[in-house]
Amino acid sequence: MSTNHPDPEATGADAPHLDFAGTTPYEDYVHADVLTHLQHLCSDDPGEMVFLVTTQVMELWFTVIVHEWETATRALREDRIPVARDALKRSLRELEALNESWRPLSGLTPAQFNSYRGSLGEGSGFQSAMYRRMEFLLGDKSASMLVPHRGTPRVYAELEKALGEPSLYDETLTLLARRGYAIPEAVTGRDLTKRYEPSPEVEAVWAEIYASDDQNDELVRLGELLTDVGELVWRWRNDHLVATRRAMGSKTGTGGSAGVAWLEKRATKNVFPELWTARSHV
């Protein structure tokens, strides 16, 4: 005789299907059980859980943003600007969500952070492979940043591939060159493994595009979407700086980084630089 007593609200013609032979279809798709058992705390401090989960959430947002920017990069290569715009628009909402991830950590006092900081050991955010792929897609290339991943062949191979591929901005400038704009060969044919450096000729091209009588031109709109991306990346870096400064002041960062001093230097850099400087000439 069955001892199961179904919930009266879960019966009837409109009741959801509750009985599955194995795991639920939701679990099969989302793998929630995997995600919710990835938290292995290294201290007895109850505040460590929010730090660890927030960091893991950031990694997931890095992953989806990389997906969007790679989608946009391929679309620009294929002259499918509407597809690229759609991917960039999605990434804006995702960047906003990523930036909000700082909120649970933004009020940490030094004592609260110190209570589990030692659990990080030599771990530091700059070691994030997916964040590095984001930076590479923004044109901030550095072969030295592959070094921490030499012990993980798959990750190293993915980063090495990303290092040698055109960034989102590279594909944008190549598109402009195909459209007849005076993008120098030194820019379109540059060593893609190196960090992008600003060009006065590229600045002049963006100034020309922005001076167009048609402010709904697809290139103007593309430039504005990239500017939106650049602004949100700048906000991410500044929010990181503020959260770190509040939690640990000017102490040396984990993993041997310069901590706040390193983040301050990063926060002064604009991605897609000529999109910002060209505005002074329109």
C-alpha positions as CSV (number, residue, x, y, z in Angstrom):
1,M,0.0,0.0,0.0
2,S,1.4,3.4,-1.0
3,T,2.3,5.8,1.8
4,N,2.7,8.8,-0.7
5,H,0.2,11.6,-0.1
6,P,0.3,14.0,-3.1
7,D,-0.2,17.6,-2.5
8,P,-3.9,18.4,-3.4
9,E,-2.7,21.5,-5.2
10,A,-0.5,19.3,-7.4
11,T,-3.3,17.1,-8.7
12,G,-5.8,17.6,-11.4
13,A,-5.7,18.1,-15.2
14,D,-3.5,21.3,-14.9
15,A,-1.0,19.8,-12.5
16,P,2.7,19.7,-13.5
17,H,4.4,16.4,-14.3
18,L,6.2,15.5,-11.1
19,D,7.2,11.8,-11.5
20,F,10.4,11.3,-13.5
21,A,12.4,8.1,-13.9
22,G,15.7,9.8,-13.4
23,T,16.7,13.4,-12.8
24,T,14.3,16.2,-13.7
25,P,14.5,17.7,-17.2
26,Y,15.4,21.0,-15.5
27,E,18.4,19.4,-13.8
28,D,19.4,17.7,-17.1
29,Y,19.5,21.2,-18.8
30,V,20.8,23.5,-16.0
31,H,22.9,21.1,-14.0
32,A,21.9,22.9,-10.9
33,D,23.0,20.1,-8.6
34,V,26.6,20.5,-10.0
35,L,26.5,24.3,-9.6
36,T,25.2,24.3,-6.1
37,H,27.8,21.8,-4.9
38,L,30.8,23.6,-6.3
39,Q,31.3,25.7,-3.1
40,H,34.1,24.2,-1.0
41,L,34.8,26.6,1.8
42,C,38.4,26.9,3.1
43,S,37.6,28.7,6.4
44,D,35.0,28.6,9.2
45,D,34.0,32.2,8.5
46,P,30.3,32.4,7.3
47,G,31.1,35.3,5.1
48,E,33.3,33.2,2.8
49,M,30.3,31.7,1.1
50,V,29.1,34.9,-0.4
51,F,32.6,35.8,-1.6
52,L,33.0,32.4,-3.2
53,V,29.6,32.3,-4.8
54,T,29.9,35.9,-6.1
55,T,33.3,35.0,-7.7
56,Q,31.7,31.9,-9.3
57,V,28.8,34.0,-10.6
58,M,31.3,36.4,-12.1
59,E,33.0,33.6,-13.9
60,L,29.7,32.6,-15.5
61,W,29.0,36.1,-16.6
62,F,32.5,36.2,-18.1
63,T,31.7,33.1,-20.0
64,V,28.5,34.4,-21.6
65,I,30.0,37.8,-22.4
66,V,32.9,36.1,-24.2
67,H,30.3,34.1,-26.1
68,E,28.5,37.3,-27.2
69,W,31.7,39.1,-28.2
70,E,32.9,36.1,-30.2
71,T,29.5,36.0,-31.9
72,A,29.8,39.7,-32.7
73,T,33.4,39.3,-33.9
74,R,32.5,36.5,-36.3
75,A,29.5,38.5,-37.6
76,L,31.6,41.6,-38.3
77,R,34.0,39.4,-40.2
78,E,31.1,38.3,-42.3
79,D,29.6,41.8,-42.8
80,R,26.5,40.8,-40.8
81,I,26.3,44.0,-38.7
82,P,22.7,43.4,-37.4
83,V,23.8,40.1,-35.9
84,A,26.9,41.8,-34.3
85,R,24.7,44.6,-33.0
86,D,22.3,42.1,-31.4
87,A,25.1,40.3,-29.7
88,L,26.6,43.5,-28.4
89,K,23.2,44.7,-27.1
90,R,22.8,41.5,-25.2
91,S,26.3,41.9,-23.8
92,L,25.4,45.3,-22.4
93,R,22.7,43.8,-20.2
94,E,25.1,41.1,-19.2
95,L,27.8,43.6,-18.3
96,E,25.4,45.5,-16.2
97,A,24.5,42.2,-14.3
98,L,28.2,41.4,-14.0
99,N,28.9,44.9,-12.5
100,E,26.1,44.4,-10.0
101,S,27.9,41.3,-8.8
102,W,30.2,43.6,-6.8
103,R,27.3,44.7,-4.7
104,P,27.3,41.8,-2.2
105,L,31.0,42.5,-1.6
106,S,31.0,46.2,-1.8
107,G,30.5,46.7,2.0
108,L,33.2,44.4,3.3
109,T,35.2,45.8,6.1
110,P,39.0,45.0,6.3
111,A,38.4,42.7,9.3
112,Q,35.6,40.8,7.5
113,F,37.7,40.3,4.4
114,N,40.8,39.3,6.5
115,S,38.7,36.6,8.3
116,Y,38.9,34.4,5.1
117,R,41.4,36.2,2.9
118,G,44.1,33.7,3.9
119,S,42.0,30.9,2.3
120,L,42.8,32.4,-1.1
121,G,46.4,31.6,-0.8
122,E,48.1,32.6,-4.0
123,G,44.7,32.8,-5.8
124,S,43.9,36.1,-7.5
125,G,41.3,37.3,-10.0
126,F,43.9,38.1,-12.6
127,Q,44.5,34.3,-12.9
128,S,40.9,33.9,-14.4
129,A,41.3,32.4,-17.8
130,M,37.8,33.5,-18.9
131,Y,38.4,37.0,-17.8
132,R,41.6,37.0,-19.8
133,R,39.7,35.9,-22.9
134,M,37.4,38.9,-22.3
135,E,40.5,41.2,-22.2
136,F,41.9,39.7,-25.3
137,L,38.6,40.3,-27.2
138,L,38.9,43.9,-26.1
139,G,42.3,44.1,-27.7
140,D,44.3,44.0,-24.4
141,K,46.7,41.2,-25.5
142,S,49.7,40.0,-23.5
143,A,51.4,36.7,-24.1
144,S,52.8,36.8,-20.6
145,M,49.3,36.3,-19.2
146,L,49.2,32.8,-20.6
147,V,52.0,31.7,-18.3
148,P,49.8,31.0,-15.2
149,H,47.9,28.5,-17.3
150,R,50.7,26.3,-18.5
151,G,49.7,23.6,-16.1
152,T,46.2,23.3,-17.6
153,P,46.7,22.3,-21.3
154,R,43.1,22.8,-22.5
155,V,42.8,26.3,-20.9
156,Y,46.3,27.2,-22.2
157,A,45.4,26.1,-25.7
158,E,42.2,28.1,-25.7
159,L,44.0,31.3,-24.5
160,E,46.8,30.8,-27.0
161,K,44.2,30.6,-29.8
162,A,42.4,33.7,-28.5
163,L,45.7,35.6,-28.3
164,G,46.4,35.2,-32.0
165,E,42.8,35.9,-33.2
166,P,41.4,39.3,-34.1
167,S,39.8,41.2,-31.3
168,L,36.3,42.7,-31.5
169,Y,37.9,46.0,-32.3
170,D,40.2,44.5,-34.9
171,E,37.3,43.1,-36.8
172,T,35.5,46.4,-36.6
173,L,38.4,48.3,-38.1
174,T,38.9,45.7,-40.8
175,L,35.2,46.2,-41.6
176,L,35.7,49.9,-41.9
177,A,38.7,49.3,-44.2
178,R,36.5,47.1,-46.4
179,R,33.9,49.9,-46.6
180,G,36.6,52.2,-48.0
181,Y,37.7,54.1,-44.9
182,A,41.3,55.0,-44.6
183,I,42.3,52.5,-41.9
184,P,46.1,52.1,-42.3
185,E,47.7,48.8,-43.3
186,A,49.8,49.0,-40.1
187,V,46.5,48.7,-38.2
188,T,44.8,46.0,-40.2
189,G,48.0,44.0,-40.7
190,R,49.4,44.4,-37.1
191,D,50.7,41.6,-34.9
192,L,47.5,40.4,-33.3
193,T,49.3,38.9,-30.3
194,K,50.2,42.4,-29.2
195,R,48.2,45.0,-27.3
196,Y,46.2,47.4,-29.6
197,E,47.7,50.9,-29.6
198,P,45.8,54.0,-30.6
199,S,46.2,55.4,-34.1
200,P,45.6,59.0,-35.2
201,E,44.4,57.7,-38.6
202,V,41.8,55.5,-36.9
203,E,40.7,58.5,-34.8
204,A,40.2,60.5,-38.0
205,V,38.0,57.8,-39.5
206,W,35.8,57.7,-36.4
207,A,35.5,61.5,-36.4
208,E,34.4,61.3,-40.1
209,I,31.8,58.6,-39.3
210,Y,30.5,60.5,-36.4
211,A,30.2,63.7,-38.4
212,S,27.8,62.1,-40.7
213,D,24.5,63.8,-41.4
214,D,22.8,60.5,-40.8
215,Q,23.1,59.7,-37.1
216,N,21.2,56.5,-37.7
217,D,23.9,55.2,-40.0
218,E,24.7,51.6,-39.1
219,L,28.4,52.5,-38.5
220,V,27.4,55.3,-36.1
221,R,25.2,52.9,-34.2
222,L,27.9,50.3,-34.2
223,G,30.3,52.8,-32.8
224,E,27.9,53.8,-30.1
225,L,27.4,50.1,-29.1
226,L,31.1,49.6,-28.8
227,T,31.3,52.8,-26.7
228,D,28.6,51.5,-24.4
229,V,30.7,48.3,-24.0
230,G,33.8,50.4,-23.3
231,E,31.9,52.4,-20.7
232,L,30.6,49.4,-18.8
233,V,34.1,47.8,-18.9
234,W,35.4,51.0,-17.4
235,R,32.7,50.8,-14.7
236,W,33.6,47.2,-14.0
237,R,37.3,48.1,-13.4
238,N,36.4,51.0,-11.2
239,D,33.9,49.0,-9.1
240,H,36.6,46.4,-8.7
241,L,39.0,49.1,-7.6
242,V,36.6,50.6,-5.1
243,A,35.6,47.2,-3.6
244,T,39.3,46.2,-3.2
245,R,40.3,49.6,-1.7
246,R,37.5,49.3,0.8
247,A,38.3,45.8,1.8
248,M,42.1,45.9,2.0
249,G,43.3,49.4,1.4
250,S,46.7,49.6,-0.3
251,K,48.0,46.2,0.8
252,T,49.7,43.9,-1.7
253,G,47.1,41.9,-3.5
254,T,46.8,38.1,-3.5
255,G,48.9,36.3,-6.1
256,G,51.6,38.9,-5.8
257,S,49.8,41.7,-7.6
258,A,50.2,45.3,-6.5
259,G,46.6,45.3,-5.4
260,V,45.0,48.7,-5.5
261,A,47.9,50.3,-7.4
262,W,47.6,47.7,-10.2
263,L,43.8,48.2,-10.3
264,E,44.2,52.0,-10.4
265,K,46.5,51.7,-13.4
266,R,43.9,49.4,-15.2
267,A,41.1,51.8,-14.4
268,T,42.7,54.7,-16.4
269,K,42.7,52.7,-19.6
270,N,39.9,53.0,-22.2
271,V,39.1,50.2,-24.5
272,F,38.4,51.1,-28.2
273,P,40.4,54.3,-27.5
274,E,39.7,56.3,-30.7
275,L,36.0,56.0,-30.2
276,W,36.5,58.3,-27.2
277,T,39.2,60.7,-28.5
278,A,37.4,61.2,-31.9
279,R,34.6,63.0,-30.2
280,S,36.9,66.0,-29.6
281,H,37.1,66.4,-33.4
282,V,33.4,66.2,-34.4
